[in-house]
């Protein structure tokens, strides 16, 4: 099985990056759903987890757990190959102001449990050049 690597990028040889393992395909789908905000895709406006909106909610435990539940539901809806275990929003004392989403998942019923940690606030710090 050969598939485009997600998120889409160009490899070191200047070609479109591809992957051949099922676990990489599933991880790519998971990252794609997490990084996409609602209304970004014209033909599928409901697609994505809308993490940036969750970033600006108050930071108490109830709001974090509600946002994590919504993210888990969206991942299950838009990336059915991913078997979700947990979703948590965390901060790091060594990097103040950074918010992370920690996801544990499986790429199938018999796959090992994998962990993914993505920085959320880093996306907002990046400026795009004109």
C-alpha positions, 0 to 999 in steps of 0.5 A: 500500500502506498499513499500520500504522506500527511500532512502534505509535503515535499521530500528531500528529493523534491518529490511528493512524500509518500508512505507505505505503512498503515500506521503512518497513513492513520497518523497522517489522517489524525494530524490532518483532522487535528490541524484543520479548522471548521470552514477551511474546506469549501466542500466539507465545511464541517470537517476538522477539530477546530482546535484554535477556537478551543485555545481561546476558551477559559482554561479551567478543567471543565472546559478542557475536558469538554473540548477534549470530548468534542475533539475525540468525537470529531476524530472518530467521525472524520478519521474512522481508521483511528481507534481513539484512547484519550485526548487531553489539553496540557501545558508545559512548565518549561514553555509557558504559554504553550498549549498541547493536545496529547492524543493516544490512539491505535492504528487498528484493533491489534496495533500498539497504543501510540502517542501524539503530542501537537503544540496548538499555540505554535500555529498562532505564532507563525506569520506568513510572509507576504 
